[in-house]
């Protein structure tokens, strides 16, 4: 028998049209509806809100820290010799 009021956690597939993504301020960056965050050229802390569209006020909020990268590795590969 299940406990009444028990919290169940289920993974969700992303992107999912039942979830809407938003940010509190577009100054630091914006978010696509697939949940991908794109930062702008400013450091700071961004609040991200996700809402389940089938149930009003069923939301979750998180914060991410946006910082300048310490190092950026770029690898270049020649693919011109590959057959089409």
C-alpha positions as CSV (number, residue, x, y, z in Angstrom):
1,X,0.0,0.0,0.0
2,X,1.4,3.4,-1.0
3,X,1.8,6.1,1.7
4,X,-0.7,8.9,1.3
5,X,1.1,12.2,0.7
6,X,4.4,10.4,-0.4
7,X,6.5,12.3,-2.9
8,X,7.2,10.5,-6.1
9,X,10.0,11.6,-8.4
10,X,9.9,10.7,-12.0
11,X,12.4,11.7,-14.7
12,X,11.0,13.8,-17.5
13,X,12.1,13.8,-21.1
14,X,13.4,17.2,-22.3
15,X,12.3,18.9,-24.4
16,X,8.7,18.5,-23.4
17,X,5.9,20.7,-24.5
18,X,4.1,20.3,-21.1
19,X,6.9,22.4,-19.5
20,X,7.5,26.1,-19.9
21,X,10.9,27.6,-19.2
22,X,11.6,31.3,-18.3
23,X,14.2,33.5,-16.6
24,X,13.6,36.3,-14.2
25,X,15.8,38.7,-16.1
26,X,17.0,38.6,-19.7
27,X,20.0,40.8,-18.7
28,X,22.2,37.8,-17.9
29,X,20.8,35.4,-20.5
30,X,17.8,33.7,-22.0
31,X,16.4,30.2,-22.1
32,X,15.0,28.2,-24.9
33,X,11.9,26.1,-24.5
34,X,14.0,22.9,-24.6
35,X,15.6,24.1,-21.3
36,X,18.9,25.2,-22.8
37,X,20.2,28.4,-21.2
38,X,22.3,30.9,-23.2
39,X,24.3,33.4,-21.2
40,X,25.1,36.9,-22.3
41,X,28.4,38.7,-21.7
42,X,27.7,39.4,-18.0
43,X,28.6,37.5,-14.9
44,X,26.0,37.0,-12.2
45,X,23.4,34.7,-10.8
46,X,20.4,33.8,-12.9
47,X,17.1,32.4,-11.7
48,X,15.4,29.9,-13.9
49,X,11.8,28.9,-13.6
50,X,10.1,25.8,-15.1
51,X,6.3,25.4,-15.0
52,X,4.2,22.4,-15.7
53,X,1.6,23.7,-18.0
54,X,-1.1,21.1,-17.2
55,X,-1.3,22.2,-13.6
56,X,-1.4,25.8,-12.6
57,X,1.3,27.0,-10.2
58,X,3.2,23.7,-10.3
59,X,6.6,25.3,-10.7
60,X,10.2,24.7,-9.8
61,X,13.0,27.3,-9.6
62,X,16.8,27.0,-9.7
63,X,19.7,29.4,-9.8
64,X,22.9,29.1,-11.8
65,X,26.1,31.1,-11.5
66,X,27.4,32.7,-14.7
67,X,31.1,33.2,-14.7
68,X,33.8,34.0,-17.3
69,X,35.5,30.7,-18.4
70,X,39.0,30.0,-17.0
71,X,40.0,28.1,-20.1
72,X,38.4,27.2,-23.4
73,X,39.6,24.2,-25.4
74,X,38.9,24.1,-29.1
75,X,39.7,21.1,-31.3
76,X,39.7,21.4,-35.1
77,X,39.3,18.3,-37.2
78,X,39.7,18.0,-41.0
79,X,36.7,16.3,-42.4
80,X,37.2,17.2,-46.1
81,X,38.7,13.8,-47.0
82,X,35.6,11.9,-45.9
83,X,33.3,10.5,-48.6
84,X,29.8,11.9,-48.9
